[in-house]
Amino acid sequence: MADEDIITRISALVDEEHQLRSGSGGDTQRLGELETQLDQCWDLLRQRRAKREFGEPESEAHVRPPETVEKYLS
């Protein structure tokens, strides 16, 4: 998966999140899923960029489980 594909996925997830938040009531379960998927996508993109910066194969970057990306500190 190329960076552009990840960015496209992020954009689609953000669009869906905005649609849910602008609707009445919202689907809190789906919002939670979207937030987790967004965290995973951003994490993957950061991994790929870091590997590229340090001369490592970006193909070694992988999607980490929600338990990992949801425990990052802000």
C-alpha positions as CSV (number, residue, x, y, z in Angstrom):
1,M,0.0,0.0,0.0
2,A,1.4,3.4,-1.0
3,D,1.3,6.5,1.1
4,E,-1.2,8.0,-1.3
5,D,-3.5,5.0,-0.7
6,I,-3.3,5.5,3.0
7,I,-4.0,9.2,2.7
8,T,-7.0,8.4,0.5
9,R,-8.3,6.0,3.1
10,I,-7.8,8.6,5.9
11,S,-9.8,11.1,3.8
12,A,-12.6,8.6,3.3
13,L,-12.7,7.8,7.0
14,V,-12.7,11.5,8.0
15,D,-15.6,12.2,5.5
16,E,-17.6,9.4,7.1
17,E,-16.8,10.6,10.6
18,H,-18.0,14.1,9.6
19,Q,-21.2,12.7,8.2
20,L,-22.0,10.8,11.3
21,R,-21.2,13.7,13.6
22,S,-23.4,16.1,11.6
23,G,-26.4,13.7,11.7
24,S,-28.8,13.5,14.5
25,G,-27.9,11.1,17.3
26,G,-24.9,9.6,15.5
27,D,-23.8,6.0,15.7
28,T,-21.4,6.0,18.6
29,Q,-20.2,2.5,17.9
30,R,-19.3,3.3,14.3
31,L,-17.7,6.6,15.4
32,G,-15.5,4.6,17.8
33,E,-14.6,2.2,15.0
34,L,-13.7,5.1,12.7
35,E,-11.5,6.7,15.3
36,T,-9.6,3.5,15.8
37,Q,-9.2,3.0,12.1
38,L,-8.0,6.6,11.7
39,D,-5.4,6.0,14.5
40,Q,-4.2,2.9,12.7
41,C,-3.9,4.6,9.4
42,W,-2.0,7.6,10.8
43,D,0.3,5.2,12.7
44,L,1.0,3.2,9.5
45,L,1.8,6.4,7.6
46,R,4.2,7.6,10.3
47,Q,5.9,4.2,10.4
48,R,6.4,4.2,6.6
49,R,7.8,7.8,6.7
50,A,10.2,6.9,9.6
51,K,11.4,3.8,7.8
52,R,12.0,5.8,4.6
53,E,13.8,8.5,6.5
54,F,16.2,6.0,8.1
55,G,16.8,4.0,5.0
56,E,14.7,1.0,6.0
57,P,12.2,-0.7,3.7
58,E,8.9,0.9,4.2
59,S,7.3,-2.4,3.2
60,E,8.2,-3.6,6.7
61,A,5.6,-1.1,8.2
62,H,2.4,-2.8,9.3
63,V,-1.0,-2.0,10.7
64,R,-0.7,-2.4,14.4
65,P,-3.6,-3.7,16.5
66,P,-6.1,-1.3,18.1
67,E,-4.8,-2.1,21.5
68,T,-1.4,-0.7,20.5
69,V,-2.4,2.5,18.7
70,E,-5.2,3.4,21.2
71,K,-2.7,3.5,24.1
72,Y,-0.5,6.2,22.6
73,L,-0.3,9.3,24.7
74,S,-1.4,12.6,23.2
